[in-house]
Amino acid sequence: MKIKLIYPKWPKLKNQPEFNLPPHGPVCFAAAVPKEIELSFCDENVEPLDFNEGADLVCLSVMLTCQMPRAWEIADRFRQSGKKVIFGGIASMLHYEETAAHADSVFLGEAEGRMEEVIADFKRGALKKVYNYLHDFPDTRLIGTARREILNRPLYNFRGVQMVDLVHASRGCRFNCFPCCTPYLGGCKFRPRPIDLVVKEIESIRNNRLFIVDNSLAQDDQWEKELFKAIAPLKKKWVSHPIKDDDEILDLAAKAGCWYVYQAVVDTSEHIRKKVKRLQERGIGVEGTIILGMDDHDEDYIKRLVDFLLEIKLDLAEFTVLTPFAHTPIRAQLEKQGRILHNHWINYTGGEVVYKPAKMSVDALQKMYEYAWNTFYSDYTKEVKMAKLYLKVIEKEKLDGTYSGPPLRDRSKWGKKQP
């Protein structure tokens, strides 16, 4: 039996550097597929999709809301040719009702320990319309090493530099943040993987640079300390979402190879200033993640916020417009207030205003989004600031003997952005 696994393309944000990270959902799903099944994978963001390739079952792994329209197009075309199509992944779960109209089956929940049932049903012609395991979470010991061998590795380079590999050490999140759908999808309980299995998976990854994609590593202090101690001997360099702002944990993270973190910047407080400084003092870079369009934001506030980001010398900043994704607290609030403009999912990228802001017009917020990107990167381009972070990690790799790339270029030749 052969499965065709597809990761649909989506519209990229014009303000971000043009690169593609190897997707995480498909390789985790592939690890849950019985080993005797032949598996073919296409990431449509880096390679064309062959609709004529032979396969018994087509599986669509969809992470982002803005991927859904393309995923439905793909499914419709395969089904018109007589193929059976099953959907899974975050966005498929968020948009189950709409997706069901384009699918023979939709899988809700986490796949570990469940795919044998799906395959058996398919083989006997009894594929269920829905497999609902939402909030029926498998034992985290069942989470196997992701099957990264299905990826076409050379396609994930950025200007000759190998991008990070994605890995996760836990699921679920005890923080119920207003723009996030994780509580709906993965539950509000922190569910760590056994640390020895995480170490085993990281050891198996040939790439020295990783992105630990957990929602937050700052959910259990003792677990976080044990994780950093366990991965330190591997000498990997890694990026993550927030880590605990604690002296011991920050020191352990630095020793364990923390390269930079994504840090939400929600205001211009001294707390944020000190948190960024404490990370950078330990050689850990900071990429600020900034949501624009909160109810207390007007144009002057956003200008002051951008000035603050420059003042505290963030290494990188990623601006998005507040986006009311399905099954998030903010969507429930905006729906109740009648402020959502439309459900054209392809526009739910984080770069387009799809709701009525409280203190600005739609056009004004869209303009301030562009202003934030242009102003923060007015001296150096996004690519140059990213390259500086890469130079820092290469220097760390050279110190511990793990660097294996081309010689470093002379940084003195790097100039400021030309007017």
C-alpha positions as CSV (number, residue, x, y, z in Angstrom):
1,M,0.0,0.0,0.0
2,K,1.2,3.5,-0.8
3,I,0.3,6.8,0.9
4,K,0.8,10.2,-0.8
5,L,1.4,12.7,2.0
6,I,1.0,16.4,1.0
7,Y,1.8,19.7,2.7
8,P,0.0,22.4,0.8
9,K,1.5,25.7,-0.2
10,W,0.3,29.0,1.3
11,P,0.8,32.8,0.6
12,K,3.9,34.0,2.3
13,L,4.2,37.3,4.2
14,K,5.9,39.8,1.9
15,N,7.8,41.3,4.8
16,Q,9.5,38.1,5.9
17,P,12.7,36.7,4.3
18,E,11.9,34.1,1.7
19,F,12.8,30.8,3.1
20,N,11.0,27.6,4.0
21,L,11.5,25.6,7.1
22,P,11.1,21.8,6.9
23,P,7.6,21.2,8.1
24,H,7.1,19.4,11.4
25,G,3.6,18.0,11.3
26,P,4.1,15.7,8.3
27,V,7.3,14.1,9.6
28,C,5.6,13.5,13.0
29,F,2.6,12.0,11.2
30,A,4.9,9.8,9.1
31,A,6.4,8.4,12.3
32,A,2.9,7.2,13.3
33,V,2.3,5.4,10.0
34,P,3.1,1.6,10.1
35,K,6.5,1.0,8.7
36,E,5.3,-1.5,6.0
37,I,3.4,1.4,4.3
38,E,5.2,3.0,1.4
39,L,5.1,6.8,1.9
40,S,5.7,9.5,-0.7
41,F,5.9,13.2,0.5
42,C,5.5,16.5,-1.3
43,D,5.9,19.9,0.4
44,E,4.2,22.1,-2.2
45,N,6.0,25.2,-0.8
46,V,9.4,23.9,-2.3
47,E,8.4,21.5,-5.1
48,P,5.6,21.0,-7.6
49,L,2.8,18.5,-6.7
50,D,2.5,15.6,-9.1
51,F,-1.2,14.8,-9.4
52,N,-0.5,11.8,-11.6
53,E,1.7,9.9,-9.1
54,G,0.2,6.6,-8.2
55,A,-1.0,6.2,-4.6
56,D,-3.7,4.3,-2.8
57,L,-4.5,7.0,-0.2
58,V,-3.9,10.7,-0.2
59,C,-3.2,12.4,3.1
60,L,-3.2,16.1,3.5
61,S,-1.3,17.5,6.5
62,V,-2.5,21.1,7.0
63,M,-1.0,23.4,9.7
64,L,-2.1,26.9,8.8
65,T,-5.6,28.4,8.3
66,C,-4.4,30.1,5.1
67,Q,-3.4,26.7,3.7
68,M,-6.9,25.4,3.9
69,P,-8.2,26.8,0.5
70,R,-5.3,25.2,-1.4
71,A,-5.7,22.0,0.6
72,W,-9.4,21.8,-0.4
73,E,-8.5,22.4,-4.1
74,I,-6.0,19.6,-4.0
75,A,-8.4,17.2,-2.3
76,D,-11.2,18.0,-4.8
77,R,-8.9,17.2,-7.7
78,F,-7.7,13.9,-6.3
79,R,-11.2,12.8,-5.4
80,Q,-12.4,13.7,-8.9
81,S,-9.9,11.2,-10.1
82,G,-11.2,8.5,-7.8
83,K,-8.7,8.8,-5.0
84,K,-9.6,8.6,-1.3
85,V,-8.5,11.6,0.7
86,I,-8.0,12.1,4.4
87,F,-7.1,15.3,6.2
88,G,-5.2,15.9,9.4
89,G,-3.2,18.6,11.2
90,I,-3.9,21.7,13.2
91,A,-5.9,23.7,10.6
92,S,-7.9,20.6,9.5
93,M,-9.1,20.3,13.1
94,L,-9.9,24.1,13.4
95,H,-11.9,23.9,10.2
96,Y,-13.4,20.4,10.4
97,E,-16.9,21.2,9.3
98,E,-15.8,22.9,6.1
99,T,-13.0,20.4,5.5
100,A,-15.4,17.4,5.7
101,A,-17.1,18.6,2.5
102,H,-13.8,18.1,0.6
103,A,-12.7,14.8,2.3
104,D,-13.5,11.2,2.5
105,S,-12.2,11.3,6.1
106,V,-10.9,13.9,8.6
107,F,-8.6,12.9,11.5
108,L,-9.0,15.0,14.6
109,G,-6.4,14.7,17.3
110,E,-2.9,13.2,17.6
111,A,-2.0,10.3,15.4
112,E,0.3,8.1,17.6
113,G,-1.1,4.6,18.1
114,R,-4.2,5.4,15.9
115,M,-3.0,5.0,12.3
116,E,-3.2,1.2,12.3
117,E,-7.0,1.5,12.8
118,V,-7.3,4.1,9.9
119,I,-5.2,1.9,7.5
120,A,-7.2,-1.2,8.4
121,D,-10.5,0.6,7.8
122,F,-9.2,1.9,4.4
123,K,-8.1,-1.5,3.3
124,R,-11.5,-3.0,3.9
125,G,-13.3,-0.1,2.3
126,A,-14.7,1.2,5.5
127,L,-12.9,4.5,6.0
128,K,-14.8,6.5,8.7
129,K,-16.0,10.1,7.8
130,V,-14.3,11.3,11.0
131,Y,-11.8,9.8,13.5
132,N,-12.3,12.0,16.6
133,Y,-9.5,11.7,19.1
134,L,-9.6,15.4,20.0
135,H,-8.5,15.7,23.7
136,D,-8.1,11.9,23.8
137,F,-4.3,12.2,24.0
138,P,-1.9,9.3,23.5
139,D,0.8,8.5,25.9
140,T,3.7,10.7,25.1
141,R,6.0,7.6,25.2
142,L,4.3,6.6,21.9
143,I,5.7,9.7,20.1
144,G,8.4,8.3,17.9
145,T,11.3,10.0,16.3
146,A,10.0,12.1,13.4
147,R,10.7,10.6,9.9
148,R,12.9,13.4,8.5
149,E,14.2,11.2,5.8
150,I,11.0,11.9,3.8
151,L,12.1,15.5,3.4
152,N,14.0,16.7,0.2
153,R,16.8,18.3,2.3
154,P,18.5,20.5,-0.3
155,L,15.3,22.4,-0.9
156,Y,15.4,23.8,2.7
157,N,18.5,25.9,2.3
158,F,18.5,29.7,2.5
159,R,21.2,31.2,0.3
160,G,23.3,28.1,0.8
161,V,22.7,27.9,4.5
162,Q,21.0,24.8,5.9
163,M,17.9,25.9,7.8
164,V,17.0,24.5,11.3
165,D,15.4,21.2,11.8
166,L,12.2,21.2,13.9
167,V,11.8,19.0,17.0
168,H,9.4,19.0,20.0
169,A,9.9,18.0,23.6
170,S,6.4,18.4,24.9
171,R,2.7,18.9,23.9
172,G,-0.1,20.9,25.4
173,C,0.1,24.3,27.2
174,R,-1.1,25.4,30.6
175,F,-1.2,29.1,29.4
176,N,-4.5,30.1,27.8
177,C,-3.3,33.0,25.7
178,F,-5.9,35.0,24.0
179,P,-4.7,34.6,20.3
180,C,-3.8,30.9,20.6
181,C,-5.8,27.7,19.7
182,T,-3.5,25.3,21.6
183,P,-5.9,24.8,24.5
184,Y,-8.6,23.7,22.0
185,L,-6.1,21.4,20.1
186,G,-3.6,20.1,22.6
187,G,-5.3,20.8,25.9
188,C,-4.4,23.0,28.9
189,K,-2.2,20.4,30.5
190,F,1.6,20.4,30.0
191,R,2.5,16.9,28.6
192,P,6.2,16.4,28.4
193,R,7.8,13.7,26.4
194,P,10.3,11.5,28.3
195,I,13.6,13.3,28.2
196,D,15.6,10.2,27.2
197,L,13.4,9.9,24.1
198,V,13.8,13.6,23.3
199,V,17.6,13.2,23.6
200,K,17.5,10.1,21.4
201,E,15.6,12.0,18.7
202,I,17.9,15.0,18.8
203,E,21.0,12.8,18.6
204,S,19.5,11.3,15.4
205,I,19.3,14.7,13.7
206,R,22.3,15.3,11.5
207,N,21.7,19.1,11.4
208,N,23.5,21.0,14.2
209,R,20.8,23.7,14.3
210,L,17.4,23.0,15.7
211,F,14.1,24.8,16.4
212,I,12.4,23.4,19.5
213,V,8.8,24.2,18.6
214,D,7.1,23.6,21.9
215,N,4.5,26.2,22.7
216,S,6.5,27.3,25.7
217,L,9.4,25.6,27.5
218,A,8.6,27.7,30.6
219,Q,5.9,25.4,32.0
220,D,7.7,23.2,34.6
221,D,10.9,24.5,36.1
222,Q,12.4,21.2,37.1
223,W,11.6,19.6,33.7
224,E,13.1,22.6,31.9
225,K,16.3,22.3,33.9
226,E,16.6,18.5,33.4
227,L,16.0,19.0,29.6
228,F,18.7,21.6,29.2
229,K,21.2,19.5,31.3
230,A,20.4,16.4,29.1
231,I,20.8,18.1,25.8
232,A,23.9,20.2,26.6
233,P,26.4,17.3,25.8
234,L,24.9,17.1,22.3
235,K,26.4,20.6,21.5
236,K,23.4,21.5,19.3
237,K,22.5,25.1,18.7
238,W,18.8,25.7,19.1
239,V,15.9,28.3,18.9
240,S,12.8,28.1,21.0
241,H,9.7,29.9,22.2
242,P,10.0,31.4,25.7
243,I,12.2,30.0,28.4
244,K,11.8,30.8,32.1
245,D,13.2,34.1,33.1
246,D,15.2,32.6,36.0
247,D,19.0,32.9,36.5
248,E,19.6,29.2,36.8
249,I,17.4,28.2,33.9
250,L,18.9,31.0,31.7
251,D,22.4,29.9,32.5
252,L,21.5,26.3,31.7
253,A,19.9,27.2,28.5
254,A,23.0,29.1,27.4
255,K,25.2,26.1,28.3
256,A,22.8,23.8,26.4
257,G,23.2,25.7,23.2
258,C,20.3,28.2,23.2
259,W,20.9,30.4,20.1
260,Y,18.0,32.7,20.2
261,V,14.4,32.8,21.5
262,Y,11.1,34.1,20.2
263,Q,9.9,36.5,22.9
264,A,6.4,38.0,22.8
265,V,6.7,41.8,23.3
266,V,3.3,43.0,24.6
267,D,4.2,46.4,25.9
268,T,7.0,48.9,26.6
269,S,7.6,47.9,30.2
270,E,10.8,47.6,32.2
271,H,9.9,44.0,32.6
272,I,10.3,43.4,28.9
273,R,13.5,45.6,28.7
274,K,15.1,43.6,31.5
275,K,14.0,40.2,30.1
276,V,15.6,41.0,26.7
277,K,18.8,42.3,28.3
278,R,19.1,39.2,30.5
279,L,18.9,36.9,27.5
280,Q,21.3,38.9,25.5
281,E,23.8,39.1,28.3
282,R,24.1,35.4,28.1
283,G,24.7,35.4,24.4
284,I,21.1,34.4,23.6
285,G,19.6,36.4,20.7
286,V,16.0,37.7,20.9
287,E,13.5,37.8,18.1
288,G,10.5,39.8,19.3
289,T,7.1,38.6,18.2
290,I,4.8,41.6,18.2
291,I,1.0,41.5,17.6
292,L,-0.4,44.8,16.3
293,G,-4.0,45.9,16.6
294,M,-4.8,45.2,20.2
295,D,-7.8,47.2,21.6
296,D,-5.4,49.6,23.4
297,H,-3.3,50.2,20.2
298,D,-3.7,53.4,18.2
299,E,-1.2,54.8,15.6
300,D,0.8,56.7,18.2
301,Y,1.1,53.7,20.5
302,I,2.5,51.5,17.6
303,K,5.1,54.2,16.8
304,R,6.2,54.3,20.4
305,L,6.3,50.5,20.5
306,V,8.6,50.3,17.5
307,D,10.8,53.0,19.0
308,F,11.1,50.9,22.1
309,L,12.1,47.8,20.1
310,L,14.9,49.7,18.5
311,E,15.9,51.2,21.8
312,I,16.3,47.8,23.5
313,K,18.2,46.5,20.5
314,L,16.1,43.4,19.6
315,D,18.1,41.2,17.2
316,L,15.0,40.6,15.0
317,A,11.3,41.5,15.1
318,E,8.4,39.8,13.6
319,F,5.2,41.9,13.3
320,T,1.8,40.4,12.8
321,V,-1.7,41.8,12.8
322,L,-4.0,40.4,15.4
323,T,-5.8,37.6,13.7
324,P,-8.9,35.9,15.1
325,F,-8.2,32.2,14.3
326,A,-10.9,29.7,14.9
327,H,-11.3,28.3,18.4
328,T,-9.3,31.1,20.1
329,P,-10.5,33.3,22.9
330,I,-10.0,36.4,20.8
331,R,-12.2,35.1,18.0
332,A,-15.0,34.3,20.5
333,Q,-14.7,37.9,21.8
334,L,-14.7,39.6,18.4
335,E,-17.5,37.4,17.1
336,K,-19.6,38.4,20.1
337,Q,-18.9,42.1,19.3
338,G,-19.6,41.7,15.6
339,R,-16.1,42.9,14.6
340,I,-15.0,40.1,12.3
341,L,-15.0,41.3,8.7
342,H,-14.9,38.0,6.8
343,N,-13.9,34.4,6.8
344,H,-11.7,34.4,3.7
345,W,-9.2,32.0,5.2
346,I,-6.5,32.6,2.6
347,N,-6.3,36.1,4.0
348,Y,-5.8,34.8,7.6
349,T,-2.0,35.1,7.3
350,G,-1.2,37.5,10.2
351,G,-0.4,40.1,7.6
352,E,-3.9,41.3,6.7
353,V,-6.5,43.0,8.8
354,V,-9.6,40.9,8.9
355,Y,-11.5,42.5,11.8
356,K,-12.5,46.0,13.0
357,P,-9.8,47.5,15.2
358,A,-11.0,49.5,18.3
359,K,-8.9,52.7,17.9
360,M,-8.0,52.7,14.2
361,S,-9.6,52.1,10.9
362,V,-8.8,48.9,9.0
363,D,-6.7,50.9,6.5
364,A,-4.8,52.7,9.3
365,L,-3.8,49.4,11.0
366,Q,-2.7,47.9,7.7
367,K,-0.5,51.0,7.2
368,M,0.9,50.8,10.7
369,Y,1.8,47.2,10.1
370,E,3.9,48.2,7.1
371,Y,5.3,51.1,9.1
372,A,6.5,48.8,11.8
373,W,8.3,46.5,9.4
374,N,9.8,49.3,7.4
375,T,10.9,51.3,10.5
376,F,12.5,48.5,12.5
377,Y,14.4,47.4,9.4
378,S,15.3,50.8,8.1
379,D,19.0,50.6,8.9
380,Y,19.7,46.9,8.1
381,T,17.5,44.6,6.0
382,K,15.8,41.6,7.5
383,E,18.2,39.4,5.6
384,V,21.3,41.1,7.1
385,K,19.9,41.0,10.6
386,M,19.2,37.4,10.2
387,A,22.6,36.8,8.8
388,K,24.1,38.4,11.9
389,L,22.4,35.9,14.1
390,Y,23.7,33.1,11.9
391,L,27.2,34.5,12.2
392,K,26.9,34.4,16.0
393,V,25.9,30.8,15.9
394,I,28.6,29.9,13.5
395,E,31.1,31.5,15.9
396,K,29.7,29.4,18.7
397,E,30.0,26.3,16.6
398,K,33.6,27.1,15.7
399,L,34.4,27.4,19.4
400,D,33.1,24.0,20.3
401,G,34.2,22.3,17.1
402,T,30.8,21.6,15.6
403,Y,30.9,24.0,12.6
404,S,31.2,22.2,9.2
405,G,30.2,24.9,6.7
406,P,32.1,27.2,4.4
407,P,34.5,29.8,5.8
408,L,33.0,32.9,7.4
409,R,32.9,36.1,5.3
410,D,34.5,39.3,6.5
411,R,31.8,41.1,8.5
412,S,33.5,44.4,8.1
413,K,32.2,44.5,4.6
414,W,28.6,44.5,5.8
415,G,27.2,48.0,5.5
416,K,24.0,49.7,6.5
417,K,21.0,49.6,4.3
418,Q,21.4,52.0,1.5
419,P,19.0,55.0,1.3
